[in-house]
């Protein structure tokens, strides 16, 4: 009968090889210097657990019985390790010093919980370990409180493994250190169930496998899984691709997070732990400070019970009793179609609890209860969104968007439809195809199943279809152009839908990440909404009143006819007698100084005076004086912009990859009807230093004037939009003329 041999994990194999090396060094040192009294070499921390990645620190401590130990012996042991290039965390102590340190030093205390004897006197070493553990258990309450405080501090700095674009596998919430902290807490008395310990072991293996692969791939120590390494790490760690890798990490981290929350909650139980039950809703009770299923509740026959439990937990900010959650998970059935009467109201009630609902969603996911309510949800569960904008997995992003939408509920006439649209707007990302089109097909089934009216289904579908309309138009089009407003008004249709869409846009952007929403974008979207609302109310447009640039102050400077450069906050305005290449020169100077342009406007009057304004992503750290000086020199021919740009390209390393797709091939698109007085040209290209200068130089060479520009960086790529006119003031007309411009751009973009 054959026996299947399970391969030894790489981290254990490396630990065993290190053990053999240390024993050899220890024996050699003993034979040469013969220390007095018992001496033992302990592996502690991760090495004590036999968890060594290729570049892990080697944590060891030499403990001796006598008050002094021969320096020659210690030197003979440490020097070969230092010479090998390994990063050693080492200490030399007496047993008495060790016992004293664990009374006051948490790092020593936690490291010794996983200690084991590697070399030397086995009996003496084990005696030290056992006595340390006894002392630790005696003061466990004090240590557990301090350890939990450190855990929370670490989470604040490292973020969440499950949701970050580039997670910290060790220090992040749901990472290796959380597992180690719970093992330590269990060892000193905060008991954990066998099932939780088993889950933590499984999660630990996955995280160790990925961390070991990361060290192999990068060839250096590190715990942050960078985007550019994920594909290679996935292959090294045995995953099909990087999507499967990140989904597995999200799933593992979520399990660790939940067990961690459950475990640490026992350190600080609710103050109102009364055994008496208080009924909160049909089938739902508050008891011992937690949300319980009532004794007479039956999840098998009452499918909406799960939402009533969830809403009660969110509303009271209480945890769901674990036995009740287990019971819901084992008994609850997939919801029928159509939903039971009032079920959609229960879902809305939970969503309107806002931020308080998110930990409740997480608890439901631990028992796969969300997919019982919405089978389509399983496709987005733990699904990564690996680009520079999104910080959350798809499901977590949807919960956060709904929570944010609840903050805007008082600003709209249909808050119920707002939070429903927020929950479903990106559901299509779990399926092949365009996520908006797929999402519309999914909601065409979900809406009627929920019991929504035909009109309500249509309104939510409109919100899903156009959930990117306002930010896309605001950041890629000129919101002072009448054609832009007409385009948005036609798609939105009425002010009710516009206000819902505006609230959804803000909730979605705030849930996406810090780079997806800011003062600049908020102002643009707000202006777009105001103008569109004005038109939908039946009013005509006064283009002059809505014109953003040039403003009155700039028009006054232009009337003087002189060159004038002024910078304020994150924008710089240039007024100068018009000549070809002014816009290109400014773009080049800004690139020389490493400044990213968000948008730019340009205008010239009949007197031959041109004005342009550039809005930057950030205010220059060293002020504006050098930049203004270089713009003057570039205009006067005293600065070789191309030469300085070449120096910057040679000096600064290539930017790291920031999206799953990486840089994409260049593309040029013409939109003839997007503006009433210019041709709109969209340029998609991989981002690089000086790109805006290169693009605008082509326009200068082609005899085209830039009236307006929007510069959008999308991770590794840019989507730059330009409103262009011929020098005669007309649009770029004719297929042949547009082909010439397009070919010139593509040739420059390479």
Long-range contacts (C-beta under 8 A, 24 or more apart in sequence): 9-205, 9-208, 9-209, 10-212, 11-50, 11-51, 11-52, 11-53, 11-208, 11-212, 12-50, 12-51, 14-52, 14-53, 14-54, 15-43, 15-47, 15-50, 15-51, 15-52, 16-50, 18-47, 18-52, 18-58, 19-43, 19-118, 19-119, 22-60, 22-118, 22-119, 23-118, 23-119, 25-76, 25-77, 25-80, 25-81, 26-77, 26-118, 26-119, 26-120, 27-119, 28-76, 29-73, 29-76, 29-77, 30-73, 30-120, 32-72, 32-73, 32-76, 33-70, 33-72, 33-73, 33-76, 34-73, 35-64, 35-69, 35-70, 35-73, 36-66, 36-69, 36-70, 37-64, 37-65, 37-66, 38-64, 38-65, 38-120, 38-121, 38-124, 39-63, 39-64, 39-65, 39-69, 39-73, 39-120, 39-121, 39-124, 40-117, 40-119, 40-120, 40-121, 40-122, 40-124, 40-125, 40-128, 41-77, 41-117, 41-118, 41-119, 41-120, 41-125, 42-112, 42-115, 42-116, 42-117, 42-118, 42-125, 42-128, 42-129, 43-115, 43-116, 43-117, 43-118, 44-111, 44-112, 44-114, 44-115, 45-89, 45-110, 45-111, 45-114, 46-114, 46-180, 48-111, 48-114, 48-115, 48-116, 49-114, 49-180, 51-204, 51-208, 53-208, 53-211, 53-212, 53-214, 53-215, 54-212, 54-215, 54-216, 55-87, 55-215, 55-220, 55-221, 55-222, 56-215, 56-221, 57-87, 57-88, 57-89, 58-86, 58-87, 58-88, 58-89, 58-90, 59-89, 59-90, 59-111, 60-88, 60-89, 60-90, 60-118, 61-90, 61-91, 61-92, 61-93, 61-98, 61-111, 61-115, 62-90, 62-91, 62-92, 62-93, 63-92, 63-93, 63-94, 63-95, 63-98, 63-124, 63-125, 63-128, 64-92, 64-93, 64-94, 64-95, 65-94, 65-95, 65-124, 66-94, 67-94, 87-221, 95-124, 95-128, 95-131, 98-128, 98-132, 99-131, 99-132, 99-135, 102-132, 102-135, 102-136, 103-135, 103-139, 106-143, 106-146, 106-147, 106-150, 109-136, 109-143, 110-147, 110-180, 110-181, 110-184, 112-136, 113-183, 113-184, 113-187, 113-188, 114-180, 114-183, 114-184, 133-187, 133-188, 136-187, 136-188, 137-188, 137-189, 140-188, 140-189, 140-190, 143-188, 144-185, 144-188, 144-189, 144-190, 144-267, 145-267, 147-181, 147-184, 147-185, 148-264, 148-267, 151-177, 151-178, 151-181, 151-260, 151-264, 160-253, 160-257, 161-249, 161-250, 161-252, 161-253, 161-256, 162-249, 162-250, 162-251, 162-253, 162-254, 162-257, 162-382, 162-393, 162-396, 163-250, 163-391, 163-392, 163-393, 163-396, 164-391, 165-227, 165-386, 165-387, 165-388, 165-390, 165-391, 166-224, 166-225, 166-226, 166-227, 167-224, 167-225, 167-249, 167-253, 168-223, 168-224, 168-225, 169-207, 169-210, 169-211, 169-214, 169-223, 169-224, 169-225, 169-249, 170-211, 170-223, 171-223, 172-253, 173-253, 173-257, 173-260, 174-252, 174-253, 174-254, 174-255, 174-256, 174-257, 174-260, 175-207, 175-223, 175-253, 175-256, 176-204, 176-207, 176-208, 176-211, 178-256, 178-257, 178-260, 179-203, 179-204, 179-207, 179-256, 181-260, 182-259, 182-260, 182-263, 185-263, 185-264, 190-263, 190-266, 190-267, 192-259, 192-263, 196-259, 196-262, 196-263, 199-255, 199-259, 200-256, 200-259, 202-252, 203-252, 203-253, 203-255, 203-256, 206-248, 206-249, 206-252, 207-249, 207-252, 209-237, 209-238, 210-237, 210-245, 210-249, 212-237, 213-237, 225-249, 226-656, 227-386, 227-656, 227-657, 227-658, 227-659, 227-660, 228-656, 228-657, 230-386, 242-386, 242-660, 243-384, 243-386, 243-660, 246-384, 246-386, 247-382, 247-383, 247-384, 247-393, 250-382, 250-384, 250-393, 251-382, 254-362, 254-365, 254-366, 254-382, 255-366, 257-362, 258-362, 258-363, 258-366, 261-359, 262-319, 262-322, 265-319, 270-318, 280-312, 280-316, 281-308, 281-311, 281-312, 282-308, 283-308, 283-309, 284-308, 284-309, 284-312, 286-312, 286-316, 286-318, 287-321, 288-321, 289-318, 290-318, 290-319, 290-320, 290-321, 291-316, 291-318, 291-319, 291-320, 291-321, 291-324, 292-321, 292-323, 292-324, 293-321, 293-324, 293-327, 293-328, 298-331, 299-327, 299-328, 299-331, 299-332, 299-333, 300-331, 300-332, 300-333, 303-332, 303-333, 303-335, 303-336, 303-340, 303-343, 303-372, 304-339, 304-340, 304-342, 304-343, 304-346, 305-332, 306-332, 306-364, 306-369, 306-372, 306-373, 307-343, 307-346, 307-347, 307-349, 307-350, 307-373, 308-346, 310-350, 310-357, 310-360, 310-361, 310-363, 310-364, 311-346, 311-349, 311-350, 311-353, 313-360, 313-363, 314-350, 314-353, 314-356, 314-357, 314-360, 315-353, 315-356, 317-356, 319-363, 320-360, 320-363, 325-363, 325-366, 325-367, 326-367, 328-367, 328-369, 329-366, 329-367, 329-368, 329-369, 332-369, 332-372, 333-372, 334-371, 334-372, 334-375, 335-372, 335-373, 335-374, 337-449, 338-448, 338-449, 338-450, 338-451, 339-449, 339-450, 339-451, 341-451, 343-450, 343-451, 344-420, 344-450, 344-451, 344-452, 347-373, 347-420, 347-450, 348-416, 348-419, 348-420, 351-402, 351-403, 351-405, 351-406, 351-419, 351-420, 351-422, 351-423, 352-406, 352-409, 352-415, 352-419, 353-406, 354-403, 354-404, 354-406, 354-407, 355-403, 355-406, 357-399, 357-402, 357-403, 358-399, 358-400, 358-403, 361-399, 365-395, 370-395, 374-446, 376-427, 376-430, 376-442, 376-446, 377-427, 378-430, 379-427, 379-430, 379-431, 380-426, 380-427, 380-429, 380-430, 381-430, 383-429, 383-430, 385-429, 386-659, 386-660, 387-658, 387-659, 387-660, 387-714, 387-715, 388-515, 388-658, 388-659, 388-714, 388-715, 388-716, 389-512, 389-513, 389-515, 389-516, 389-714, 389-715, 390-512, 390-513, 391-512, 391-513, 391-514, 392-511, 392-512, 394-426, 394-429, 394-430, 397-426, 397-511, 397-512, 398-422, 398-423, 398-424, 398-425, 398-426, 398-427, 399-423, 400-511, 401-425, 401-426, 401-504, 401-507, 401-508, 401-511, 402-507, 403-511, 404-506, 404-507, 404-508, 404-510, 404-511, 405-503, 405-504, 405-507, 407-507, 408-503, 408-506, 408-507, 411-499, 411-503, 412-496, 412-499, 412-500, 412-503, 413-496, 413-499, 414-459, 414-496, 414-500, 417-456, 417-459, 417-460, 417-463, 417-500, 418-463, 418-500, 418-503, 418-504, 418-507, 420-450, 420-452, 420-460, 421-460, 421-463, 421-464, 421-467, 421-500, 421-504, 422-504, 422-507, 422-508, 424-460, 424-464, 425-463, 425-464, 425-467, 425-504, 425-508, 426-467, 436-464, 436-465, 436-467, 436-468, 439-464, 440-464, 440-465, 459-496, 459-497, 459-500, 462-492, 462-493, 462-497, 462-501, 463-497, 463-500, 463-501, 463-504, 466-491, 466-492, 466-501, 467-501, 467-504, 467-505, 467-508, 469-501, 470-501, 470-502, 470-505, 470-525, 470-528, 470-529, 471-505, 471-509, 471-521, 471-525, 473-528, 474-521, 474-524, 474-525, 474-527, 474-528, 475-521, 475-524, 475-599, 475-710, 475-712, 476-682, 476-710, 476-712, 476-719, 476-721, 477-674, 477-675, 477-680, 477-710, 477-721, 478-675, 478-707, 478-708, 478-710, 478-723, 479-524, 479-527, 479-528, 479-531, 479-546, 479-548, 480-543, 480-546, 480-547, 480-548, 480-549, 481-674, 481-675, 481-676, 481-677, 481-678, 481-708, 481-723, 482-541, 482-543, 482-676, 483-673, 483-674, 483-675, 483-676, 484-528, 484-674, 484-675, 485-528, 485-531, 485-532, 485-535, 485-541, 486-535, 487-674, 488-528, 488-532, 489-532, 489-535, 489-536, 492-532, 492-536, 493-536, 494-536, 495-533, 495-536, 495-537, 498-529, 498-532, 498-533, 498-536, 499-533, 502-529, 520-570, 520-598, 520-599, 520-615, 548-601, 549-601, 549-603, 549-611, 549-613, 550-601, 550-603, 550-611, 550-613, 554-611, 554-613, 557-611, 558-605, 558-607, 558-609, 558-611, 561-607, 561-609, 563-632, 563-635, 565-628, 565-631, 565-632, 567-624, 567-627, 567-628, 569-619, 570-615, 570-616, 570-617, 570-618, 570-619, 571-613, 571-614, 571-615, 571-616, 572-613, 572-614, 572-616, 572-624, 572-627, 572-628, 573-611, 573-612, 573-613, 574-611, 574-612, 574-613, 574-614, 574-631, 575-609, 575-610, 575-611, 576-609, 576-610, 576-635, 577-608, 577-609, 577-610, 578-604, 578-608, 578-609, 578-610, 579-610, 580-700, 581-697, 581-700, 582-610, 582-612, 582-635, 583-612, 583-696, 583-700, 583-706, 584-693, 584-696, 584-697, 584-699, 584-700, 585-631, 585-634, 585-635, 585-641, 586-612, 586-614, 586-631, 586-634, 587-614, 587-692, 587-693, 587-696, 588-634, 588-641, 588-642, 588-644, 588-645, 588-690, 588-693, 589-627, 589-630, 589-631, 589-634, 589-639, 589-641, 590-614, 590-616, 590-627, 590-692, 591-645, 591-648, 591-689, 591-690, 591-691, 591-692, 591-693, 592-630, 592-641, 592-644, 592-645, 592-648, 593-620, 593-626, 593-627, 593-630, 594-648, 594-652, 595-620, 595-627, 596-711, 596-713, 597-692, 597-709, 597-711, 598-710, 598-711, 598-712, 599-709, 599-710, 599-711, 600-706, 600-708, 600-709, 600-711, 601-707, 601-708, 601-709, 602-705, 602-706, 602-707, 602-708, 602-709, 603-707, 604-705, 617-713, 641-693, 645-689, 645-690, 645-693, 648-689, 648-690, 649-688, 649-689, 649-690, 652-689, 655-687, 655-716, 657-716, 658-715, 658-716, 659-714, 659-715, 659-716, 659-717, 661-716, 662-716, 663-687, 663-716, 663-717, 664-716, 664-717, 666-745, 666-746, 666-749, 666-750, 668-741, 668-742, 668-745, 668-746, 670-732, 670-738, 670-742, 672-731, 675-723, 677-707, 677-725, 677-731, 678-707, 678-708, 678-723, 678-724, 678-725, 678-731, 679-723, 679-724, 679-725, 679-731, 679-732, 679-733, 679-738, 680-721, 680-722, 680-723, 680-724, 681-721, 681-722, 681-724, 681-732, 681-741, 682-719, 682-720, 682-721, 683-718, 683-719, 683-720, 683-721, 683-722, 683-745, 683-749, 684-717, 684-718, 684-719, 685-717, 685-718, 685-720, 685-749, 686-716, 686-717, 686-718, 687-713, 687-716, 687-717, 687-718, 691-718, 691-720, 692-720, 694-748, 694-749, 695-720, 695-722, 695-745, 695-748, 695-749, 696-722, 697-748, 698-741, 698-744, 698-745, 698-748, 699-724, 699-741, 701-744, 702-740, 702-741, 702-744, 703-727, 704-732, 704-741
